Amino acid sequence: QVQLVESGGGLVQAGGSLRLSCAASGSIFRVNAMGWYRQAPGAQRELVALITSSGFTNYADSMKGRCTISRDNAKNTVYLQMNSLRPEDTAVYYCNANCISTALSDLDVWGQGTLVTVSS
């Protein structure tokens, strides 16, 4: 029905930057909120940043001032620009989208995850 494909993860040194992208495709009528979550080894998945279809944003306290979430509604794509990365930012980053399918079903969709590793 609806798929999310993430890209942009990788290995970066502490203090460096990465930009993650996530594109939604499939039987989409409308994409509502989109967000990024992360899960470190042995930890629970946590919100990193969220953006609504109108552009309202919300950030985890740990990421405020260090990342910016944005979206291109025409491309159903969300971006996460992360700066001043720290080793504790190492995690698998997951894209999430709340969508309305063409069958008018309310869907909560997750991407497959992309690994971000920050070396000290």
Backbone as numpy.savetxt, mean C-alpha at the origin, in Angstrom:
# Nx Ny Nz CAx CAy CAz Cx Cy Cz
-12.01 -11.81 -10.13 -12.84 -10.61 -10.13 -11.97 -9.35 -10.13
-11.38 -9.06 -8.97 -10.52 -7.89 -8.85 -9.17 -8.34 -8.31
-8.11 -7.88 -8.93 -6.77 -8.24 -8.50 -5.97 -6.98 -8.21
-5.04 -7.12 -7.27 -4.09 -6.05 -6.96 -2.69 -6.56 -7.24
-1.93 -5.79 -7.99 -0.57 -6.16 -8.31 0.36 -5.09 -7.79
1.25 -5.49 -6.89 2.18 -4.56 -6.24 3.55 -4.63 -6.90
4.28 -3.56 -6.79 5.66 -3.52 -7.26 6.42 -2.47 -6.48
7.75 -2.56 -6.53 8.58 -1.52 -5.95 9.33 -1.89 -4.69
9.08 -3.06 -4.15 9.82 -3.46 -2.96 11.27 -3.78 -3.29
12.04 -4.02 -2.25 13.44 -4.38 -2.47 14.29 -4.09 -1.26
15.59 -4.10 -1.49 16.58 -3.86 -0.43 17.09 -2.43 -0.53
17.09 -1.75 0.61 17.57 -0.37 0.65 18.33 -0.16 1.95
19.30 0.73 1.92 20.04 1.05 3.13 19.23 2.00 4.00
19.52 1.96 5.29 18.86 2.88 6.22 19.07 4.32 5.74
17.99 5.09 5.81 18.02 6.46 5.33 17.60 6.62 3.89
17.47 5.50 3.20 17.09 5.53 1.79 15.60 5.63 1.57
15.21 5.56 0.30 13.82 5.73 -0.09 13.38 4.59 -1.01
12.09 4.33 -0.98 11.46 3.39 -1.90 10.08 3.91 -2.26
9.64 3.56 -3.46 8.29 3.89 -3.88 7.58 2.60 -4.28
6.49 2.32 -3.59 5.67 1.15 -3.89 4.50 1.57 -4.75
4.11 0.67 -5.65 2.95 0.90 -6.49 2.01 -0.30 -6.39
0.73 -0.04 -6.58 -0.26 -1.10 -6.54 -1.38 -0.74 -7.52
-1.60 -1.61 -8.48 -2.62 -1.37 -9.49 -3.75 -2.38 -9.34
-4.97 -1.87 -9.34 -6.15 -2.72 -9.29 -6.66 -2.96 -10.71
-7.06 -4.20 -10.96 -7.60 -4.52 -12.28 -8.66 -5.59 -12.14
-9.43 -5.76 -13.22 -10.48 -6.77 -13.21 -11.84 -6.14 -13.36
-12.83 -6.78 -12.76 -14.23 -6.36 -12.90 -14.55 -5.28 -11.88
-14.01 -4.09 -12.14 -14.14 -2.98 -11.20 -15.21 -2.00 -11.64
-16.12 -1.72 -10.74 -17.07 -0.63 -10.96 -16.53 0.65 -10.33
-16.05 0.50 -9.10 -15.48 1.65 -8.40 -14.48 1.17 -7.35
-13.39 1.92 -7.21 -12.44 1.66 -6.13 -12.63 2.73 -5.07
-12.89 2.32 -3.87 -13.07 3.26 -2.76 -11.72 3.49 -2.08
-11.62 3.22 -0.80 -10.36 3.45 -0.10 -9.31 2.45 -0.55
-8.08 2.93 -0.59 -6.92 2.08 -0.87 -5.90 2.32 0.23
-5.14 1.30 0.55 -4.18 1.48 1.63 -3.02 0.53 1.53
-2.05 0.81 2.37 -0.88 -0.06 2.52 -0.78 -0.52 3.97
-0.53 -1.80 4.11 -0.31 -2.42 5.40 1.05 -3.12 5.35
1.56 -3.45 6.52 2.81 -4.20 6.54 2.79 -5.21 7.67
3.59 -6.25 7.47 3.69 -7.30 8.48 5.14 -7.73 8.59
5.70 -7.47 9.74 7.07 -7.88 10.03 7.04 -9.30 10.59
8.17 -10.01 10.52 8.20 -11.38 11.06 7.79 -11.41 12.53
6.86 -12.29 12.83 6.41 -12.46 14.21 5.47 -11.39 14.71
5.10 -10.47 13.82 4.22 -9.37 14.23 2.89 -9.44 13.49
1.93 -8.69 14.00 0.64 -8.60 13.32 0.71 -7.61 12.17
-0.19 -7.79 11.22 -0.28 -6.84 10.12 -0.80 -5.51 10.67
-0.18 -4.42 10.21 -0.56 -3.10 10.71 -0.71 -2.12 9.56
-1.55 -1.13 9.79 -1.77 -0.09 8.79 -0.53 0.78 8.67
-0.17 1.11 7.43 0.88 2.08 7.18 0.25 3.41 6.75
-0.62 3.35 5.75 -1.26 4.57 5.26 -2.51 4.19 4.49
-3.47 5.13 4.46 -4.74 4.90 3.82 -5.13 6.16 3.05
-5.79 5.98 1.91 -6.28 7.13 1.15 -7.65 6.81 0.60
-8.59 7.72 0.78 -9.93 7.52 0.25 -9.99 7.97 -1.21
-11.12 7.69 -1.84 -11.28 8.07 -3.24 -11.26 9.59 -3.42
-11.59 10.32 -2.38 -11.59 11.78 -2.46 -10.25 12.38 -2.05
-9.31 11.52 -1.61 -7.98 12.01 -1.30 -7.67 12.20 0.17
-8.61 11.89 1.05 -8.33 11.98 2.49 -7.32 10.90 2.84
-6.31 11.29 3.64 -5.25 10.35 3.99 -5.15 10.15 5.50
-4.63 9.00 5.87 -4.40 8.68 7.27 -3.11 7.86 7.34
-2.26 8.21 8.30 -0.96 7.55 8.42 -0.77 6.96 9.80
-0.03 5.86 9.86 0.41 5.34 11.14 1.36 6.34 11.77
1.31 6.44 13.09 2.18 7.40 13.77 3.65 7.15 13.43
4.03 5.89 13.29 5.43 5.56 13.04 5.91 6.01 11.67
4.96 6.30 10.76 5.34 6.67 9.41 5.05 8.14 9.08
4.40 8.85 9.97 4.09 10.27 9.70 5.37 11.06 9.47
5.36 11.84 8.40 6.52 12.64 8.07 7.57 11.91 7.26
7.41 10.59 7.14 8.39 9.81 6.38 7.80 9.15 5.15
6.48 9.18 5.00 5.91 8.58 3.81 4.72 9.40 3.31
4.43 9.22 2.05 3.30 9.90 1.41 2.54 8.89 0.57
1.24 8.80 0.81 0.38 7.94 0.00 -0.35 8.81 -1.01
-0.47 8.31 -2.23 -1.18 9.05 -3.27 -1.85 8.03 -4.19
-2.73 8.52 -5.05 -3.41 7.60 -5.96 -3.73 8.29 -7.26
-3.86 7.47 -8.29 -4.29 7.92 -9.60 -5.60 7.20 -9.87
-6.70 7.89 -9.70 -8.00 7.25 -9.83 -8.26 6.75 -11.25
-7.71 7.44 -12.23 -7.91 7.02 -13.62 -7.25 5.68 -13.90
-6.18 5.39 -13.14 -5.45 4.13 -13.33 -5.74 3.12 -12.23
-6.62 3.48 -11.28 -6.89 2.60 -10.13 -5.61 2.14 -9.46
-4.71 3.09 -9.28 -3.38 2.78 -8.75 -3.09 3.64 -7.52
-2.48 3.02 -6.53 -2.07 3.71 -5.32 -0.55 3.60 -5.18
0.03 4.65 -4.65 1.48 4.71 -4.49 1.82 4.98 -3.02
2.99 4.51 -2.62 3.50 4.81 -1.28 4.96 5.20 -1.42
5.24 6.47 -1.21 6.61 6.96 -1.23 7.13 6.95 0.21
8.18 6.19 0.44 8.75 6.07 1.79 10.17 6.63 1.79
10.42 7.51 2.73 11.74 8.14 2.86 12.31 7.88 4.25
13.58 8.16 4.41 14.25 8.01 5.71 13.93 6.64 6.32
14.07 5.62 5.51 13.71 4.27 5.97 14.65 3.79 7.06
14.09 3.01 7.96 14.80 2.48 9.12 14.77 0.96 9.07
15.70 0.29 9.72 15.66 -1.18 9.75 14.33 -1.73 10.27
13.72 -1.01 11.20 12.43 -1.49 11.74 11.28 -1.35 10.75
11.52 -0.74 9.60 10.50 -0.69 8.55 10.51 -1.96 7.70
11.47 -2.84 7.95 11.55 -4.10 7.21 10.30 -4.93 7.45
9.64 -5.31 6.37 8.38 -6.05 6.46 7.92 -6.41 5.05
6.91 -7.25 5.00 6.17 -7.45 3.75 5.06 -6.39 3.72
5.02 -5.64 2.67 4.03 -4.58 2.51 2.90 -5.07 1.60
1.68 -4.91 2.08 0.51 -5.39 1.36 -0.36 -4.21 0.95
-0.83 -4.26 -0.26 -1.80 -3.29 -0.75 -3.20 -3.81 -0.46
-4.10 -2.91 -0.14 -5.50 -3.26 0.13 -6.40 -2.27 -0.57
-7.51 -2.77 -1.08 -8.48 -1.88 -1.72 -9.89 -2.34 -1.41
-10.73 -1.39 -1.13 -12.16 -1.67 -1.01 -12.80 -1.29 -2.34
-13.40 -2.25 -3.00 -13.90 -2.06 -4.35 -15.36 -2.44 -4.45
-16.01 -1.87 -5.44 -17.33 -2.32 -5.86 -17.12 -2.97 -7.23
-17.50 -4.24 -7.33 -17.33 -4.94 -8.60 -18.43 -4.54 -9.58
-18.25 -4.98 -10.81 -19.28 -4.70 -11.83 -20.57 -5.43 -11.53
-20.50 -6.45 -10.67 -21.71 -7.13 -10.20 -22.27 -6.45 -8.96
-21.70 -5.30 -8.62 -22.12 -4.48 -7.49 -21.91 -5.19 -6.16
-20.86 -6.02 -6.11 -20.47 -6.64 -4.85 -19.41 -5.78 -4.18
-19.49 -5.72 -2.86 -18.51 -4.98 -2.07 -17.35 -5.92 -1.77
-16.16 -5.59 -2.25 -15.02 -6.48 -2.12 -13.91 -5.82 -1.31
-13.26 -6.59 -0.48 -12.06 -6.17 0.23 -10.92 -7.02 -0.33
-10.04 -6.40 -1.09 -9.05 -7.13 -1.87 -7.65 -6.85 -1.34
-6.83 -7.90 -1.31 -5.44 -7.79 -0.87 -4.49 -8.17 -2.00
-3.37 -7.50 -2.05 -2.31 -7.88 -2.96 -1.50 -9.03 -2.38
-0.54 -9.49 -3.16 0.25 -10.64 -2.74 1.38 -10.26 -1.79
1.65 -8.98 -1.69 2.71 -8.51 -0.79 4.02 -8.30 -1.51
4.75 -7.31 -1.07 6.08 -7.04 -1.61 7.03 -6.80 -0.44
8.18 -7.43 -0.48 9.12 -7.38 0.64 9.97 -6.12 0.57
10.01 -5.42 1.68 10.90 -4.28 1.84 11.90 -4.63 2.93
13.17 -4.57 2.60 14.23 -4.86 3.55 15.12 -3.64 3.68
15.27 -3.15 4.91 16.10 -1.98 5.17 17.32 -2.44 5.96
18.48 -2.29 5.40 19.71 -2.70 6.07 20.31 -1.56 6.87
20.95 -1.92 7.96 21.54 -0.89 8.83 22.97 -0.59 8.44
